[in-house]
Amino acid sequence: MTTVTSRLRAATLPLALATAASLAPSAAQAEDAAYPQAFNGDGAVTGGYSLSRWAEDWTSMADPAKRDDPLDRLKYIPLDSDGDIYLTLSGELRLRVNQTTNPNLREAEAQRQDINRIVGGADLHIGEHLRFYGEVAHGGISGSNLGAPAATLRNDVVIQQSFVEARTDIGDVDVGVRYGRQEFVDGPNLLASQRDNNTIRYTMNGWRFYARGSKLRIDAFDFRPTAYGDLGTGDDVNDPARRFSGASVGVMLPKTILGNKANLAFDAFLWRRHNDVGAWGGRIGPATRYYLGGWLRGDVGAINLDWSVNRQWGYYMDQDISAWQAFIAQTYRLGKSKTAPRVGVHFDYASGGGGYGNGKLRNAYSPFGNNIYFSYQLYLTPSNLRAVTPNFSFSPVKDVRVLAEYEFAWRDNIHDAVYRANGQPFAGTQNGTARKVAELARLQLVWTITPRLSFTGRYEHLDAGPALTDAGYKSSDFLAGWLSYRF
């Protein structure tokens, strides 16, 4: 999906290796033994579980007293007498139903999708320095008015992840390399995501290097995305047309930086994405896009921040690229409890223009972001978009969390199209002059029935604005619910 020149490849890894030795914290800095899990680029772990199952640590299950049921025994299976070699097994079964009126925002029979996901994973640790991780997945779909389901919805069997990881300690710095097929989420969620909304997750193929001290970390990578077929494991290949490479530097900020007890991390990143078959304005050709950005996230007292800005440049065929994105989200906790209600708002900006004309291409583009953030129906994406979304979340009863949002969306450039989550335009919208795209009312409920079993329900009403209706598009309702069981 992206490309990197040999010069950038040659520069990144030696720079990372040279910097690793300087990451060890001073005695004054070493409050914590490791870079905090929530900010280390592998994804958050909640209640022992993570979206990326290899990020979980189940060594506590070596103690029989910590096991609550027979499945806990699968989380730590010693393969030698000392317990240095052990296996962790994981799995998921997800049953989901989606119902969409006016699919693709055209007046048509409602679409119903009955979807199932089955995943099995194995994590083999050989001492402290070597591990092998593998994950196999199946995606099934049936229903009505399905069209041609993508391979990320219907796939008999796929090797979803398969990598080897080697790591060691250099002083107080954790240094490692992963090589193979893997999920990558080391960046703002709206730019880099496993896309758990899909049945088959988004994965990359290549290497990733990391070095993590207690306050400072670096990350470098070079990947090609997985091009999924929809049959057996043999048709899921490294995409030869796309490449994604780059590096990040992260730092934990001082807890007193904003005059209060803060837990904030800041990352700076430089990425390069190349696509031999980029598509804008009905044309297809090579595109190289660079990303230089910063990402601030964490808590300051009762306030949670997730702010990121990135500058994009490069070329698409005969056009220079010049684009921006800014995602500014914050919430405020109305009480001391972690489950107290929260009020918030996020402001999102993605430049547009040039997709259907001459001059510079100003359309921003996210490499593989989490598009349900803008529309559960995947009808919006951060390209040629301005959005303001107030929100409120609360727990009406124990173990249930409800999120309510109301989004206002406009075009940044009225002479460019409205774009959906897959990057394709809504045909004809480039010919209108209205700015307002839509208003969206959204509701999500998550019920954690047990640590392993959860139910998620979503509803969205998209009220199409004149930027869509002038081109013949309609409003739409979306309802989804699914049960997910993990072990």
N, C-alpha and C positions, 0 to 999 in steps of 0.2 A: 504494500500500500504506500510505501514511501521509499525514498532513496537517499543514500548518503554517498558522497564522493569518497574515493579512497583516501584523499587527504584528510577529511574529517574523521574517517575510521582510524587512520594512523595516529591522529592527534589525540583522540579521546582516551583510549586505553592507557597509553604511556602517561598522560596527564593524571589519570585516576591513580595509577600505581605510584607515581611520584608523590602525589598528595596524601596517600593513605597513611604514611608514617607521621605526617604532621597533624593528623586528626586526634591523637591521644589527648584527652583533657588534662589540664593542670589539676592539682589537688583541690584548689578552690572551686573549680568547675565541676568536679566529680560528685555531684549530689546523687546522681543516678548511675547505675552500672552500664546502662545501654541506652541507645537512642529510643525514645518512647515509641511503642508499637503503633500507636494511632497515627504517627507522622512519618514512619520509616519507609513508606512507599510500597508496602505489601498489602495494605488495606486494614481496616479496623477489625478487631476481634471482640465480639460481644457474647458473654456467657460461654466462652470457650469456642464459639463458632465464628467462622469468617466466610465471606462469599468465596474467596480463594482458599480451598480447604488445606492446601499445603502451608498456609500461614498459621495454622492452629498448632498448639503445643499441648500434647496429652501425656507428657511424662509423669504427671501427678497420678495417673492411673496405674503406675507401677505399684502403688500402695493399695492393697485390697480394701482397706478401710475407706478409700475415697470412691469406690465404685458403688453405684446405686442399683444397677441391674445388670443382667448378663451382657448387654450390648457394650457396656463400659469396658468389658474385657477385650473387645476388639480394638480399642483405642491404643492399647499398649501390649503387644505380643512379643515377649523376649525370645530371641533366637540363639542366645548363648547364655552361659551360666552367670556372667557378670551383668547382663542386661545392657551391654554397650551396643549390641546389635538388636534392633527391635523393629517391628512392623506396626504401622497404624493403618487400619482400614476405615474407609468412609463411604457414605452413600447418600443418595437423595432420590425420593420419589415425589414428583409434583404433578397434580391433577388440576387442570385449569380450564375454564370456560370464558370465552369472550363473545359479546354480542354488540354489533355495531350497526346503527342505522345510517342510511345513505353512505355506504362505504365509498371511500375515495372522494367524499363530499359531492357525489353525484346522486340524483334521485334514482334509487334502485332498491331492490329487495334487500332486507337486512342480512348481514353476514353473521353466521355463528361458527365459532371455532372451538372444537373440543380437543384439547392439547394435553399430551402427557410427556413428561421428562423422566428418564431413568438414568442415574449416574452412579458409577462405582469407581472408587479410587483406592490406591495403595501407596503408602509412603514408607520406604525402607531406609532406615538410618543405620549406617555402618560406622560406629564410633561417633566422635564429635565433628568429624571433618568431611564426611561424604554421605550423600543421600541420593536416592533415586525415587522419582515420583511419577506415577502414571494414572490416567483417568480415562475411562471409557464412558460414552454417553449414547443414549438413544432418544430420538424425538419423534413423536407420532402426532398426527392431526387428522380429524374428520370434522364433519359438520355440513353446513349449507352455504352456497354461494362463495366457495373458497377461492376460486380462480386457480392460479398456479402457485402453491405454497413455496416459499423460499427454502433452501437447504438448511437454514437455521431454524425452521419450524418442523420440517419433515426430513428425518435422516435415520436410516435403519440402524447404523452403528458408526460411530466416529471415535477415533483416538483424540479426545479433546485436549489432553495435556500429556506430555511425556518429556521429562527433562532430568538431567543430572546436575547436582549442585555440590561444589567443593568450597569449603570455608576453613578459615583459621583465625587466630588472634595475633595481631601485631601490637604488642603492648596491650593497651586497653581498647584497641580498635578491632571490630569485627569485620573481616574482609572475606568476600566470597564472589564466586562466579556461578551463574546458572546457564546451562546450554540445552537447547531443545525447544519443544513446543510448550508455551506457557502463557498465562494471563499476565497482562501488564497494566498497572493502575497507578504508576508513579507520576501523577500530575493531577490537575483539577479534574473533577469528575465529569465536567462538561466537555473535556477534551479527550480524556482517556478513561475507558470503562470496560469491564468485562461484559457489559450489556446483559445483565441477568434477566431482563425482560424477555430476551430471546429464549427459545428452548435450548438451542445449542449456543454455547457462549462464544464470545469473540476472543480468539487466541492469536499469538504471534510465534514466529520461529526464528531462532537465532541465539545470541548471547546477551547476557546482562551482568555487569560488574557492579558491586557495591562495596563501600567502606563506611562504617558507622562508628563514630565515637559517642560520647554521652551527649554532646551538644552540637556536633557538626557531622554531616554525612555527605557523600557524593555518590552518584549513580551514573553509569554510562551503558549504552545499549546499541544494538544493531539488529533489526528485525525485518522479516517479511511476514505479512499476514497469512493466515490459513485461508485458502480458497476451497470451500466445502462443496463436495458433491452431495447427492442425496441417496446413495446406495450403501456400499460397504466401506471399509476403511481405506481401500486402495485409491479412492477418488478424492481424498482430502489432501491437498498438496500445498506446498509453499507457492504463494502467488508470485509468478515471475515478473509481473508488471508493476508491482508496488514495493516500496521499501520505506522503512521508518527508523530513524537513528537519531542519537543525540545524547545529551548529558544534563544532569541536574545537580545543584548544590543546595543543601538544606541546613538551616541553623535553628536551634531552639533559642528564642529570644529571652532576655532577662525577665524574671517574674515581676519586676517592679517597673517595667518599661512604660506602662501607662498609668503609673501611680496607684496601682491596685495589684492584688495577687492575680497574676495572669498565667495562662498556659498557652503560649502562642508559638507557632512554627512559621518560618518564612522560607520558601523555596524560590530559587531562580533557575530557569531552564532555557536551553537552546536546543531546538529540534529541527530536523529536516525530513520532509515527506516528499517522495517522488511517486508519480503515477504516470505510466506510459499512455493510459487511456482516460485521462481527465475529460470531463464533459461540462461545458457551459454553453448556453445559448444555442443548443442544437449542434455544436461542433465537438469533435473528439480529437484529442491530441495530448502530447506530453506536457506535464506540469511539474514544477519543482517549487515547493513552498517552504519557507523557513519560519520558525516561531521563536520569538524571544519574549519571555514573560516572567512575571512574578506572581507568587501565590502566598497569601497570608491567611492562616486559619487557626482556630482554637477559641478559648474562652477567656474573657476578662470579667471576673465576677459573674453576674447573671446574664451577661451578653455573650452570645456566640457569633463569631465572625467567620465568613468564608468569602474572601475577596481575591479575585484574580484578574489580571490584565495581560493581554499579549498583543504584540505587534507582528504582522505577517508580511513577508515580501518574497519575491522570486519571480517566476515567469510562468505563463500558460500560453503555449504556442507562440504567437507573435505579440502577446500582451504582457506588460510588466504587472506584477501583483503588488498592491498596496492596500492593506486591510488591517482592521482592529477588532478586537473583542474585549469586552469588560463584563464580568459577572460579579455583582456586589450584593451579597446576601447576609442578613443579620437577623437574629431573633433575640427576644428578651424574656427571661424566665420570671414568671409572676409568683415567686415563692422560693423557699429554700430547698424543697425536695427536688430530686432529679426528675420526678414525674410531674412536677408542677406545670400548669399551662404555660404556653409560650406564644407570644405575638411577634410577628416579624414581617419583613417585606424584602423582596429581592428585585434589583434593577439589573436588566440584562441588555447589552448592546452588542450588535454584530453588524459591521458596515456592509453596505451593498452598493451595487452599481457596476456597469461595465460588462455584465454577463450577456447583454444583448446590444452591444455597441462597440465603438472603437475606444481608444485611449486605455487607461489603466483598468485592470480588473480589481475592483474594490470589494468584491464579495469575500467576506470572511468564511472560513471553513474549519470545522472541527475534525481532527483525524478519525476518532472513533468514540465520540462522547455519548453521554447518557441522555438521549433525546426525550425520554418520557418526562423529564424535568419541565419541558415546555408543553407537551401534549401527550396524555396517556394513549391517544389514538395515533401518535407519531405523525401528526399533520403540521408540526412546526419544527424548525431547527435554527440554530444560531448563525444564520446567513441572511443578510438584508432584514434585520429584525431589531425592533425596540420593544421591550416588554417591561411592565411594572406589575408585580404580583404580591399583594398583601396576603398574609396567611395567619392561621391560628391553629395550634395543636393542643390537645388535652387528653387526659385519661378519664373517661366517664366511670370506669370500673377498673379494678386491678387487672393488669396484664393486657389491657386493651388501649391502643393509642389511635387517636383520630386526628387527621390533618385535613383542614379545609382551606382552600385557596380560591382567589378570584383573580384571573389574569387578564390584562389589557395588552393587546399586541398590535403593533403598527409596522409598516415597512419603513426602513431607513431611507431608501431611494425609490421614489414612486415610478421611475422608469425601468425598474428591474422587477423580476418575478417574485412571487411568494414561493418559498422552498419548503418541501417536506423533509422528514427525517432521513430519507435515503439520499438526500442531496438533489433529487429531481425537482424541477419546477412544476407548479400547477399550471398546465398549459393555458396560455392566453392571458394570464395575469400580468404579463409584462406589457400588455397593450393598454391597460387601464391607467388612471391617474389618481385613484383614491389611495389614501395612506392607511386607513384603518383596516387591519386584517381580520381580527376576531376578538370576542370576549369569551373566556373559558371559565366555567364554574367547575371545580374539581373537589372530590372528596375521597379520602383513602382511610381505611380502617385496617389495623394490624392487630390480631389477637394471638398472643403467645400462649397457646393452650398448655404446652409443656415446653421445656427447653428444646425438645426435638421437633415438636409438632406446632405448626402455626397456620393461621388462616389470614389471607389478605383479600380485601374487597376494594374495588375502585369504581368510581362513577365520574363521568365527565360529560358536560354539555358544551359543545362548541357552537357558539352563535356567530355564524359567518358574517363578516363585515363587508363593505362595498369593494374592497380590494379582491375579494373572492366572488361575491355575488354578481359583480359586473361581468365576470367571466363565466357565469352560469353555474357556479358552485353553491352548495346548499349547507345548511346547518346539520349537525350530527350529534347523536347520543351514543355513549359507550359505557358498557357495564361489564365488569370482569370480576371473577372470584376464583381463588385457588387454595388448595391445601398443599402444604409442603412438609414432608417428613424427612429429617436428616438424622444420621447417626455417625 
